[in-house]
Amino acid sequence: MKSKAFTLIEILIVIAMLGALAVALLATLDPIEQIRKSQDAGVRNIVKELSDGFNRYYILKGQMMWGSTWSIYWGTITTARATAYILPIIATGELKANFNDTAKNYYTKIYMGGEPNYVNLSFCFQPKSKSFKTDLNTMYGHIGNGTVSTIAGCGTSTSTCFWCAR
């Protein structure tokens, strides 16, 4: 009489095959990379909103809130800068009323740079995920005088370039 049950060896082989498939799937998906990618997407959205808000404010007012007193600057958006520069843009409706609540956790990752009189104002961040590092917009580097410029060597998964909205 033939038994219809699986043998212990057959069950162990199936379990081993499923384990190998699970390891291959995890290696392919790379959960750490997925987390970095989602964090980069959040920062990118804030950077785009900031750039668009500043541009709309400039179009609306004909100048920035700092007038002609802007000095060359390159650095993260600190609380003082957020108050001085971002709150007036929120007040005019060019950024959402709750923008600061949403974006404040990202300010230490976002760099703002530009020359006097609103020339080449850029908002940038340094991506952590491989997919953002190879993105075509990740081609900028800080050139030391408040501005960013395209630089050679960007667009690789090991580059230290910035993704910028200008």
N, C-alpha and C positions, 0 to 999 in steps of 0.2 A: 504494500500500500504506500502510495506517494504522499508526502507531507506537503501542504500548501504554505507553510510558514517559511520565513527567511532565516537563513543561518546567521550565526553571530558574525562570521567573516563578511558576508554580504552587507550586513548592517554597518559594520565598521568601515567598509570600503565606501559606502554612500556618505557616511558622516565625514570621512576624510575628504571626499570630493567636494562636499558642501563647504567644508572649512577652507579648502583651497580657493573656491570661488569667492567666498566672503573676503578673504585676504586680498585677492586680486581686485575685487570691487572697491574695497577701502583704499587700496593703493592708487586706483584710478581716480576716485573722487577727491582724495586728499582733503579731509575735513578742515584741517588748519588753513589750507589755501582758500577754501570756501568761506571761512570766517573772515580772513583778511580781505577777500574780494568784496564781501558785503560791507565791511567797515570802510573800505576805499570808496565804494559806491555812495555811502552816506556822506563822506567828506566831499566827494566830487559834487554831489547835489547842493551842498551848502556853498561851495566855492562858486558854482554857477549862479546860484541865487544872489550871492553877494555881488558878483561882477555885474549881473543884469540890473540889480537894484542901484548900484553906484552909477551905471550908465544912464538909467532912467532918471535918476536924481539930477545928473549933470544936464541932461536934455531939458528937464523941467525948469531948473533954476539958472542954467547958463554958467554955473560955476559950482565948485564943491564947497562944502561947509567950511573948509579951512581957507577959502579965498586964495590969496596969493602967498600965504604964509607957509605953504607946504614945503618941507625940506625933503631931500632925498632920504628915503626910508626903505629898509628891508628888515622885516621881522614878523614874529607871530602877532596875531590880534590879541592884545592884552585887554584886560577889563577896562582900563582907561581909554584905550583906543576904541573899544566897542562902544563905550558910552559916548565918546566924543564924535565918532564918525557914523556908527550904525544907528543909534537912536534917532538922529534927525531924519535918516532915510525911512525909518519905520514911521515916524511922525507924519511924513508926507504921503504915506501909503505905498511907497515903492517897495517895501518889504512887508510881509505879514506882521500883524500886531504881536504874535507869539514867536516871532523869528528868534529872538534872543534865548527864549526858553528851550527851543529846539536845538539851536546851534552852539550854545555856550560850551558844551562838552567837547566841541571840535576846535575851538579857537586856538588851542595850543598846537594844533597840527596844521593850521592854515597860515600861510605867509602872505603878507601884503607888501607890495613894492611898487615904486614909481618915481618919476622925476617931478620936479616942480611944475605947477600949472596943469596937473592932470595929464601929463604926457606918459603914455605907456603904463598906465596903472594895471597891475596884474594881481590876481589872487591865485595862489599855488598851494599844492601840498605834495609831499613825497610819498608815493604809493608804496604799500607793503606787499601787495599781491603780485605774483608773476604776470598775470594777465593785464593788470594796469601798468606795470613797468614796460610792457611791450606795446601798449596803446600808442597810437600815433600822436596824441596830445602830450605824451610824456617825453618831451624833447627839449625842455628848457632847463637852464642852469642859471644860478645867480652869478652875475658878472661883477659884482662888487660895488656898483654905484647906485643901487636902488632899483635897477632894472633887471629883467630877466631876458635871456636871449637863447635862441636855439644853439645847441652845442653838439659837437660830434660825440659819438659813443652812446647816445641815448637810444632807447627802444630795445634794449636787451633785458633779459630777466634779471641781470645782475647790476643794472645801471642804478646810479644814485641821482637821477634827474627828477625834475618836478613836472607834475601835471598842472597846467595853468589855464585859467580862463582870463582873457585879456579884453 
